[in-house]
Amino acid sequence: MRSLVKWTLRALLAVASLIVLLLLAVWIADPAVLRNAVFGPRMGDVVQLERMQPQETVSGVPRGELPSAAPDSIAPAGLAAAERYASRTESVALLVWHRGALRYEKYWPGFTADTRTNPNSGHKTVQGLLVGLAIADGYIKSVDEPASNWISEWRNDARRDITVKDLLQMSSGLEIPKFGRWTSTRITLGSDLPASVLGLQAEKPHGSEFQYSNANAQLLTLLIERATGKRYAQYLSERLWSRLGTGPAAVWLDREGGMPRGFCCLFATARDWMRVGLLVLDQGRVGAEQVVPEAWIKEMVTPAKTNRNYGYQVWLGSPPGRERIYNKFSIATALHSEPFAADDVIYVDGFGGQRVYVVPSRELVIVRTGAAKTDWDDAIIPNAILRALKPAPAAAAEVAP
């Protein structure tokens, strides 16, 4: 018996020693990884933004309240069904815009219109809009330019021909950082994002297949900074965020004075995300001002050859089955219990149900923010609202006997 206890203690000591050595190795490689793993954001939590440090402000210029009107263009049963699902999934906010006005706006206890949340990958769509503005400004000639024009580290190997479009459409052919491995962890929590993504090598011919990867978005962040010669947050504020009518936002940096995480973490309110949705709905306009070229919005929502449900950093329509696969190594899928009840749904997708659904044919935008749920069902809220929309008064009069 004493021998068994002795061997058990030795085994426990060996395991403890290995854990200490592993933690020490991580600390030596990049202290920020360990610090963020312990004190940083919790999986699924989108509101404890103070745990994501350091941050850089993205200045905004509020333009007053969004126009609002009674929800008389939407049948109450549809709104009730959407609200029930939003409540069940621990939502922060649910907003519905229809025919020129905000028809429904709800915040759950503890949250208000001023609550900012982490949209997770929702930031990618904003980044896609910003690439269009960099093209309009002449910093980038076209999406067909090689990204190596700015990412000089690629010029002498197989990555030199990867285009800006390949990065936008998640078809770069670069190796995918696998969840739980050091490279993926370093990208998510580390202190040197450029080094983390620049080390990825080409595995497939560029433009040959769709493989969703945070690294593609992070490389675009680097490209935007190098092409414009400005900090990402500054250019985002000057060319887009301050022109939408949004309040101030923030991005999560890898270190003080470093680079923002362009694949996530643009901290903003639900109303701010509504304004992003309205920009897409109105073909790049904010009021009378053409903020983003209309041609870019149309190009952005054109299905990629490698995935008909993806454009430039934005998702499109219903997948062929009940699951939407991100990449061959992803531990997560997006569930669709049924197809969307409209054929032209465009949507901003952030992990776990951070969503902006835009339906141009119905003049509809829906925003949901809240706890990140791995079983989030993309069909429930938009379909409940779509099926509850009432005919426009003029249309109703035309069919009346």
N, C-alpha and C positions, 0 to 999 in steps of 0.2 A: 504493500500500500504506500509506504514511504517512497519507494522508487517511482511509483506512478505519479505521486504528487510532485516529486523532484523533476521528472521529465515534463510534466505539465507546466510547471513554473518556468523551466528552461525554454519551452516552446513559446509561452506567452512573452517571455523576455526577448526572444528572437524576433517575434512578430512586432513587438513594440519598437525594437531597434530598427527594423526595416522601415516602419512608419516614420520614425524620427529621421532616418537617412533620406527617405523620399521627400519629406517636408523640407529638409535642409537643401536638397538638390533643387527643388522648386524655388526656394527662396534665393538661392545663389543664381539660378537662371533668370528669374524675373520676380522680385519681391511683390510686385503689384498683383500677380496672379494669386498668390496666397492671401494677400491682404483683401483683395476683392472677393475671393472665395469665402472668407470668414466674415467680413464686414460689409460686403457689397450686396447687390440686389438678390432677392430670393426668387426662385423659380415661380412664375405665375403672378408675382406681385408687380403691379404696374403703377402704384401710387407712392411708394416710399422712395421718392426721387432723391432724397437727401443721402441715400446710401450710394448713389452713383456720382462719385467725385473724381477729379475736378470737372466743372462744367464751364461752358462758354455761352454767353447770351447771344441769341439771334433776335435783334431788335425788330419790333413791329410797330405799326402805326394804326391804332384802332380807328375805325370809321363809323362808330355808332352801332346801334343795335341792328341785327338782322330783321328784315320785315317779317311780321308775324300775322297770322290770321286764324280764325276758328278752324277746327279740324273737320269742317263740314264736307270736305271733298273726299274723306276717307270714312268708310263704315266703321262704327265703334267696335264691332266684333274683331276686326282686323287689328286695330290698335291694341285691344285687350290681349289678343293672342301673342302679339309681339312683346308686349310688356310682361306677360307671364314668363315667356322664355328668357327675357332679359333679367328678370328677377331671379329665376332659377339658376342662372349662370353668374350671379354675383356681379351685376353690372354697376358701373359708375354712372354712365349716362346713356340715354337713347334719344336721338333727335330725328325728326322726319320733316323734310322739306318737300312741298308739292305745289306745283303751279304758282311759282313766284313768291311763296311765303313759308315761314316755319310754322307748321301746323301742329306739331307735338314736340314737347321738350320735357324730359323727366330726369331728375337726379335722385339717386338713392340716398338713404340716410347717411350723413357724414360727408356728403359731397355736394358741390355747388357748381354753378357755371364757371367759377374761377379755378376749379380743380384741374390741374395739369396731370397728365398721365404719360406713361411710356407707350408709344404705339408699336413697339417692337419693329418688325420689318415694314410697317407703314411708312417709315422714313424713306424707303427705297423709291416710292412713287414720287415724292417731292424731289428727290435727287434726279429722277428721270426728267421732270419738268425743268430742273436747273440745267441739265445738259442741253436741252433745247434752247435755253436762253444763252448759253455759252456759244452755241452755233450762231444764233441770231446776232450776237455781239462780235462775231468774227474770230473768237479765240480758237474755235474748232471749225474747220471748213465743212465737214460733213461726217455723218456716222460711219462712212466707209473709210475714213482715215485710219491708218494703223495707230493703235494706242501707244506703240513704241515711239511715236513722234514726241511724246512727253515722258513715257516710262522708258528712259534710256537703258535701264538695266536689261531690257528684253532684246536689244538690237542685234545681239550676236548669237542668238539661239532660236529655237523653233517658235518661240512666243512672239517674234518680231512682226508676224502677219496678223495677229489678233487685232480685230477692229473695235472701234468704239461701239458699233452695233452689236458685236459679239458679246461684249460686256453687258450692254443694256438688255439683251435678250437671253442672258444666262446660257450662252452657247460658246464660251471661250475655249473649251477643251482643256482647261487647267485641271490639275488634280483637285479633288474635293477634300477639304479638311474633315476628317471623320470625327463624329461626336465622341467625346471622351478621350481623344488623343491629344498629345501636347500641342500640336499646331492649332487645332480648333480651340482649345482652352486658352491658348495665348492670344488668338484673335479676339476672343470674347472678353477676356479679363486682363490681358497684358498691357504693358506700357510702351510698346513699340509696334504700332499697327503696320507702318510701311515695311519694316523688316519681316513681319509675320506673313504678309501676303506676297511680298516680292520673292520670297523663297519658293513659292509654288511653281511646279514645272508643268509643261504641256504633256497631257496624256492622250488626248484625242485631237484630230484635226479641228482647227477652229471652225465654228459654224456648222458642225456636223451633228450635234445632238444637244438637247436641252438637259441641263443639270443645274438646278437651283443652288446657288452658293453665296453665302455672305461675302466671300472673298471678292467676287465680281463687283459687288457694290462698293466694297472698301477700295478697290483699285480705281473705280470711278471717282471716289472722293479724292484720292491722290492725284488723279489726272486733272480734275477740275482745279485744284489748287495750283498745280504746275502750269496749266494752260492759262489761267487768269492772272497768276502772280499775286493772288489775294488769299487770305485765309478763307476757308470754306464758309464759316459762319458769317463773315463779312459779306461775301458775294451772295450768299443765300438771302441775307437781309436786304441788301441793296436792290437786287434784281427780282426778288419774288416775295419774300415774306412781308416786307413793309408795304407792298403794293396790294396785298390781298385784303387789308382791313383787319388783320389779325393783331392780337396782343403779342408781347414778347414771349419768345420760346427759349429753349436752351438745348445744347447738345452735350453729350458725355464725351470728354476727352480721354485719351489713353494716358496722358500725363499733363502736368502744368505746361501750358504753351504748346502742347502737342497737337495731335490730329483727332478729330471727332470720329466716332463710330458711325460711318455712313450707312451701315446696314441696319441700324436700329436707333432708338434713343433720341428722337427729336421731341422734347417734352413740350406739349401744348394742350390746350383745352379742347373739349368736344366741339365748341363753336368754331374754333380755329380749323379743326378738321372738316367741319361743314363748309367753311369757305374754300378749302382745297377741293372738296367735291363739287362745289358750285362753279369753280374755275373750269373744271373738266366739263361739267354740264353745259356751260356757256361758251364752249369752244375757245377757252383762253381769255375771255373777257371778264373784267370786273367793272360793272356799270358800263360806262361808255369807253373805258380804256382797254385796249388790247394788250394785256400784260404778257401773255405767252402767245406766240404766233399760232393762228388757227391751223395752219398746215402742220405744225408740230404736234398739236393735240391729235389730229387725224392720223398722223404717222405713229404716234405713241400707242394708239389703241388699235393698230392694225396687227392681226395675228402673225406671230413669227412662223417661219417655215418649219422650225424645229418643235413648235408647240402652239397649236391653234388657240390655246387658252391663255397665251401670254403675249404681251406686247413689249413696250419698253418699261420695265420695272412696274408693270401693272397687270392684273389678272383680268381675263375676259371670259364671260359666259360659263356654261355648264360643262364639266368634264364628261368624258364618255361613260364613266362608271360612277360608282358611289363614293370613290375616294380620289382625291387629287394628290398625286405623288410629287414631292419636291425634288428629291434626287435618290439615286440608288442606295445611298448609305443613310438616308434620313430615318430617324426614329419616330418622326411625326408625319401624319398625313392629314389632309383637310377633308372632312366628311361632308357629303352632299346627299341627303336622304332622298332627294328627288331633284330633277332639273329645275332651274330658275323658271318662274312663271312669265318671264319676258326674255326675248332672244338677244337683247342688247345690253345686258348687265356688265358694267365695268366696275371693278372693285379693288380697293386698296386693302391688302391683306397683311395684318400683323399677327404674329403668333398668338394662338389661343382665342381668337375672336375680336381682335382690334380691327374694326372694319369701317370702310366708307363705301357704300354701294351707290352707284350712279346709274340711273336708267333714263337715258335721253328721251326715248319714245314716250315716256310717261311723265316727263318733267319732275323726276323724283330723285332725291338724295336721302340716304339713311346713314346715320352715324351711330355706331355702338362702341363704347369703351368699357373696360372692366377687367375682372380677374381673367387671367389666361387659362383657358380650359382646353385640355387635350382632346376632349370629345365635342368640341364646338361644331355645330351643324350649320353649314352656310345657307341652307335652304329655308330654315324656319322663319326668321324675321323678315327677309325681303319678300318671300312668297305670301306671308300673312298680310303684309301691306299691299303688295301688288294686287292680290285678289280682292282687296277691300276698296280699291280706288273707284270712285264714282265717275260716271261720264261727265265731261265738261258740260256746262249749261247749254252751250250752243249745240253740241252734239246731241244732248238729250232732247232738245227741242226738235231737231231734225227727224228723230225716229218716233216722235210722239204722233199718235193717230190724229 
